[in-house]
Amino acid sequence: MSPDWDEMQSLEGRDFLADTSDPSRTWFERYISADDRVRVKNAIALATTEKGKFELEHRVIRAEGTIGWVFSRAIPVLDGAGELVEWIGAATDITERKLAEAAVPDRPM
């Protein structure tokens, strides 16, 4: 990712998300579920402001167009002056876990 998360450089989706080796400025609309866009933007803003790690469970638009869940994380790459150069990240498919959690009824304590 670019320092401001405006451009994704590449993505290896491993058949979960659509791969791209071309830089994309439309990645947010292409990959992030509309239901979670505000949460993702807020998490990006916080990580960028703090120049700290990004971690968030959120919904994504999978390669075939359905909705799935990922645990996304990214770390900032800083130059010698402490300025953001880019972000390097990864996302783990957690769809099965989220579906299992949703299937379990709330239990009284």
Secondary structure by P-SEA (a helix, b strand, c coil): ccccccccccccccccccccccccccccccccccccaaaaaaaaaaaaaacbbbbbbbccccccccccccbbbbbbbbcccccccccccccccaaaaaaaaaacccccc
